[in-house]
Amino acid sequence: MSKNRKFVNVLAGVPGPKGRELIELRNQFVPNGVGNNTPVFVEKANGTIVEDVDGNKFLDFAGAIGTLNVGHTPMNVVQAIKNQTDLLIHSCFHVGMYKPYIDLAKKLAEITPGDFAKKTILLNSGAEAVENAVKIARKYTGRSGIVSFTRGFHGRTLLGMSLTSKVKPYKYKMGPFAPATFKAQFPYLSNRPKDLSEDEYINFCIAQFKDFLLTDVSPDEIAAVIMEPVQGEGGFIVPPKKFVKEIYTICKSYGILFIADEIQTGFGRTGELFASTYFEIEPDLLTMSKSLAAGVPISAVTGRLEIMDAASPGELGGTYGGSPLGCVAALAVIEKIQNEKLWIRAKAIGEKIKLFFSGLKDDYPIIYDIRGLGAMVGIEFIDHATGQPAKDFVAALTKRCCENGVIILSAGVHSNVLRFLTPLTILDDELDEGLDIIKQSIHQVVSQLVSEVK
């Protein structure tokens, strides 16, 4: 596969000899519950290129599950981190404050949707941002109920699991879960009943939500509705704009806060700086992490000033929340995204991926749906003969892609969606080479399955 490749170079096998040694140590000292999508041990990376301990070079189309919108080790981010380590690594913001925390809080207030006064709390991870958004919403409203949606993903902490929809591998035998959490139905256009038009289906989903407020939980008990503007782990499902706006309006009418979980959709991924802008909503609270700091652990909740100030001193925070290193990395990431207008680049990347797979559908009818916003693109595979989700096919495909030099992940409740989270800094030549490798990998997996049937 490495022959005539400009960027990919897989010569030592995946994993190679050094990688196999490390896998043995991983199995000896790291719990089974810590999953690994690939057998790759990364030694260094830059831009879209990842190099493992055996010298194999891969194109990274997973982006650390959407963490690397500005690519691996961007120069300005690396320099900002180096400069900060000479000054201060940690003092705990609760003990000794520092300017980068204030600078980032101010910047997030400026760039997030909504022309109103905002405040920000900085934390460590996406799940922690979700937990704190819920705490803030409950404190402000005096209500306890939190509504999430089917196929949604909001983290692996106790509350995150409770709000998350997929049972395996995230929740199985790990209950009981947090109380006062409820799940409403989320639209899935490609799976709508065939006798309903798109408009009829959207109206049906809105009616379902209104019924949900009568049958499952009363609106005056709900503190907040939390929604991913585009579902990530759930399968890159893009809801109709009408549905999102209607849920937002219903929330407003009942004094329910709307939390936009933009942990995966934020920072240019969907063709806007934040996906909420595409859906023409101004969330009361917005959670961020992943691509906020190019891989340095940090997260944030930004929201309306009066809501964010509902908690008393000491009720929010954490020892490492908003570390100086995370803050300066995040400020450098935002600077790069804005200077290079990477949300515009995201649209071009997404269109190229969609067009590419549209050209493959006739040859590979297992390709069922091509969807996404910006560079957040999902390709759903359905077995043409049985009509069932092609989970095994996608598992074989991601494995073959890795062996051929492209790191890419699956998604969806049935794990039958190929998800694209390439860096937004990816070069056209890199994207072309990666897509060509994926095409060859599809052909190889299909050919293998045909030969097995024979």
Secondary structure, 3 states (H helix, E strand, C coil): CCCCCCCCECCCCCCCHHHHHHHHHHHHHCCCCCCCCCCCCEEEEEECEEEECCCCEEEECCHHHHCCCCCECCHHHHHHHHHHHHHCCCCCCCCCCCHHHHHHHHHHHHHCCCCCCEEEEEECCHHHHHHHHHHHHHHHHCCCEEEEECCCCCCCCHHHHHHCCCCCCCCCCCCCCCCCEEEECCCCHHHCCCCCCHHHHHHHHHHHHHHHHHHCCCHHHEEEEEECCCECCCCCECCCHHHHHHHHHHHHHHCCEEEEECCCCCCCCCCCCCHHHHCCCCCCEEEECHHHCCCCCCEEEEEEHHHHCCCCCCCCCCCCCCCHHHHHHHHHHHHHHHHHCHHHHHHHHHHHHHHHHHCCCCCCCCEEEEEEECCEEEEEEECCCCCCECHHHHHHHHHHHHHHCEECEEECCCCCEEEECCCCCCCHHHHHHHHHHHHHHHHHHHHHHHHHHC
